Amino acid sequence: MSETRQRVLDDIKTAMKAGDKARLSTLRLMSAAIKQKEVDERIELDEPATMAILDKLMKQRRESITQYAAAGRDDLVAQEQAEADIIQTYLPAALSESEIAVIIDDAVNESGANSVKEMGKVMALVKPKMQGRADMSSVSKTIRERLNQA
């Protein structure tokens, strides 16, 4: 069992004892997503796979927040933001813009990519380093801009 999964399970027990229903529901959602992947693939997830699931949950929250904000549903924005804040505590610290730029530059140089057609090579090098630590859609946009300049 991954360290993060064990931490989520321990925190579920703590939230139950404390009567923290909002935190408990988010933790259960996280645990269910991890368990679902394990059952579907009949494997026990390692730490990187667990982080990928939590990153996917964060991405879903970000998209929901954007859509709810556009629809003027501030109550739902607050709920999604609260869930995102809890999920974020289990993910590694976010990378700064300068750290992201350095990783992208290294990946572009290492892959030898010089056009948008070779973006997949760069993403393959960048994704493992940034998974859960950066918004991959904005990273993808940055890579595309960088390769268009090349």
C-alpha positions as CSV (number, residue, x, y, z in Angstrom):
1,M,0.0,0.0,0.0
2,S,1.3,3.4,-0.9
3,E,2.3,5.8,1.8
4,T,-0.3,8.4,0.7
5,R,-3.1,5.9,0.6
6,Q,-2.3,4.8,4.1
7,R,-2.2,8.5,5.2
8,V,-5.7,9.0,3.6
9,L,-7.1,6.0,5.5
10,D,-5.6,7.2,8.8
11,D,-7.0,10.6,8.2
12,I,-10.5,9.1,7.5
13,K,-10.4,7.6,11.0
14,T,-9.3,10.9,12.5
15,A,-12.0,12.9,10.7
16,M,-14.6,10.4,11.8
17,K,-13.6,10.7,15.4
18,A,-13.6,14.5,15.1
19,G,-16.9,14.6,13.4
20,D,-15.5,16.7,10.5
21,K,-18.1,15.7,7.8
22,A,-16.7,17.9,5.0
23,R,-13.2,16.6,5.3
24,L,-14.5,13.0,5.8
25,S,-16.5,13.1,2.6
26,T,-13.5,14.4,0.6
27,L,-11.2,11.8,2.1
28,R,-13.6,9.0,1.3
29,L,-13.9,10.3,-2.2
30,M,-10.1,10.1,-2.5
31,S,-10.0,6.6,-1.0
32,A,-12.7,5.4,-3.3
33,A,-10.9,6.7,-6.4
34,I,-7.7,4.9,-5.4
35,K,-9.6,1.7,-4.5
36,Q,-11.5,1.8,-7.8
37,K,-8.3,1.9,-9.8
38,E,-6.9,-1.0,-7.8
39,V,-10.0,-3.1,-8.3
40,D,-10.3,-2.2,-12.0
41,E,-6.7,-3.1,-12.8
42,R,-6.3,-5.8,-10.1
43,I,-3.1,-4.3,-8.8
44,E,-1.9,-2.5,-5.7
45,L,-1.0,1.1,-6.6
46,D,2.4,2.4,-6.0
47,E,3.1,6.0,-4.9
48,P,3.4,7.6,-8.4
49,A,0.1,5.9,-9.5
50,T,-1.6,7.2,-6.4
51,M,-0.3,10.7,-7.0
52,A,-1.6,10.5,-10.6
53,I,-5.1,9.7,-9.3
54,L,-5.0,12.6,-6.8
55,D,-3.7,14.9,-9.6
56,K,-6.7,13.8,-11.7
57,L,-9.1,14.6,-8.9
58,M,-7.5,18.1,-8.5
59,K,-7.9,18.7,-12.3
60,Q,-11.6,17.8,-12.0
61,R,-12.0,20.2,-9.2
62,R,-10.3,23.0,-11.1
63,E,-12.5,22.4,-14.1
64,S,-15.6,22.3,-11.9
65,I,-14.7,25.5,-10.2
66,T,-14.3,27.3,-13.5
67,Q,-17.6,26.0,-14.8
68,Y,-19.5,26.8,-11.6
69,A,-17.9,30.3,-11.4
70,A,-19.0,31.0,-15.0
71,A,-22.6,29.9,-14.1
72,G,-22.6,32.1,-11.0
73,R,-22.9,29.2,-8.5
74,D,-20.7,30.5,-5.7
75,D,-22.0,27.9,-3.3
76,L,-20.7,25.1,-5.5
77,V,-17.5,27.0,-6.2
78,A,-16.9,27.1,-2.4
79,Q,-17.6,23.4,-2.0
80,E,-15.3,22.4,-4.9
81,Q,-12.6,24.7,-3.6
82,A,-12.8,23.2,-0.1
83,E,-12.4,19.7,-1.6
84,A,-9.5,21.0,-3.8
85,D,-7.8,22.4,-0.7
86,I,-8.0,19.1,1.1
87,I,-6.7,17.1,-1.9
88,Q,-3.9,19.5,-2.4
89,T,-2.5,18.7,1.1
90,Y,-1.7,15.2,-0.2
91,L,0.1,16.3,-3.3
92,P,3.7,17.4,-3.4
93,A,4.5,21.1,-3.3
94,A,3.7,23.0,-6.5
95,L,6.5,24.0,-8.8
96,S,7.2,27.7,-9.3
97,E,7.1,29.2,-12.8
98,S,10.9,29.3,-13.0
99,E,11.2,25.6,-11.9
100,I,8.7,24.6,-14.6
101,A,10.6,26.6,-17.2
102,V,13.9,24.9,-16.3
103,I,12.3,21.4,-16.5
104,I,10.7,22.3,-19.9
105,D,14.0,23.7,-21.3
106,D,15.9,20.6,-20.1
107,A,13.3,18.3,-21.7
108,V,13.4,20.2,-25.0
109,N,17.2,20.0,-25.1
110,E,17.3,16.3,-24.1
111,S,14.6,15.3,-26.6
112,G,16.0,17.4,-29.4
113,A,12.5,18.6,-30.3
114,N,12.3,21.6,-32.5
115,S,8.7,21.6,-33.7
116,V,5.2,21.1,-32.2
117,K,5.1,17.7,-34.0
118,E,7.6,16.5,-31.5
119,M,5.7,17.7,-28.5
120,G,5.0,14.2,-27.3
121,K,8.7,13.5,-26.8
122,V,8.9,16.6,-24.5
123,M,5.7,15.7,-22.6
124,A,7.0,12.2,-22.0
125,L,10.1,13.6,-20.3
126,V,8.2,16.4,-18.4
127,K,5.2,14.6,-17.1
128,P,6.9,12.2,-14.6
129,K,8.7,15.2,-13.1
130,M,5.7,17.4,-12.8
131,Q,2.8,15.0,-12.1
132,G,0.8,16.4,-9.2
133,R,3.1,19.4,-8.9
134,A,1.9,21.6,-11.8
135,D,-1.2,22.1,-13.9
136,M,-0.3,19.9,-16.9
137,S,-2.7,21.8,-19.3
138,S,-0.8,25.0,-18.7
139,V,2.5,23.1,-18.9
140,S,1.4,21.7,-22.3
141,K,0.5,25.3,-23.5
142,T,4.0,26.5,-22.4
143,I,5.7,23.7,-24.2
144,R,3.7,24.4,-27.4
145,E,4.6,28.1,-27.2
146,R,8.3,27.1,-26.7
147,L,8.3,24.8,-29.7
148,N,6.6,27.3,-31.9
149,Q,9.4,29.7,-31.2
150,A,12.1,27.1,-32.1
